[in-house]
């Protein structure tokens, strides 16, 4: 997959089918949208995704906004489904002020070479977000592209949105999040060396240190599954700061997982941890021995 990032100066070679959106969370609505350009790929068009970096919410609020999927997670997900080109368009106050007409003429027609444009009903682009689906359709003949507008996907009679997924994750409702996403909520990353306390307690674990902009569910213990190069394994994951053993005013957030029936050394390997169900809140124990006893109970319960 070709990644175009940090520049507005690009030119795709050949005709493209492009999906435009933020794609935070890659939920079922996003997947319906992406399926349109993947179908067009079968007809000989290259499948392209156009998104913004940073997301509009970050630029216009001036505040850090935690995402359901990090930049690296999005890249991996797009690559896995067969996207050919990912455009991470640099969003600044200057680039955001492009007229909607110029967005379609210069970026969509000339630079992307779009023959098909897929977007959701809430599409907005250009200065003050004045570009919308109506304008996209109105200029289709002039700029030589076909338009596919994807209606919102519903779950329990309500629209699936990144906001709705975010609310489920923030509440620790991992099964609800999975229904909206079409897959369990995941944390991806490279296994890092921790303090290896779990190993000394008889429960070796693998540790991920998610970036600060990754939205995590409430601190606690979760039933999980772990995907690594050798397969998919059952796991038990602690999301949080490990208050019994970590000290200081701001201990680091980590995603620490015990993997059942697993003995491989996967330090420095890339893994995906899928959080399935919330089991209990994270808590501070009186000492390490009390922590060990609770871990034994957690692991035994998760094995059932």
Secondary structure, DSSP 8 states (H G I E B T S, - for coil): -EEEES-S----SS-EEEEES--SS--HHHHHHHHHHHHHHTTT-EEEEEEEES-HHHHHH-S---BSS-HHHHHHHHHHHT-SEEEEEE--HHHHTS-HHHIIIIIIIIIS-EEEEEEETT--BSGGG-B-HHHHHHTHHHHT-EEEEE---EETTEE--HHHHHHHHHTT-HHHHHHHHTS-EEEEEE-B----HHHHTT--EEEE---TTB---SSEEEEEEEEETTEEEEEEEEEE--TTT--SSS---EEEEEETT-----TT-EEEEEEEEEEEE----SSHHHHHHHHHHHHHHHH-
